[in-house]
């Protein structure tokens, strides 16, 4: 269930965020919702995400068992195996 939320944000921030959302094929509401989800999600204590991954959290949907470190290691190995 969705509900309406009123926020007070500086005008230039809103305009920049709208441009960003449009460039990424997302709505401003979806960006804010995903940000808030990421913000309040419980930190998985046995995972230590890099700052870049933390920044991107909520932007894409991945399986709960997705191991980004393993995927990154494999991708780097493939790149340098050539």
Buried (B, 14 or more C-beta within 10 A) or exposed (E): EEEEEEEEEEEEEEEEBEEEBEEEEBEBEBBBBBEEEBEEEEEEEEEEBEEEEEEEBBEEEEEEEEEEEEEEEEEEEEEEEE
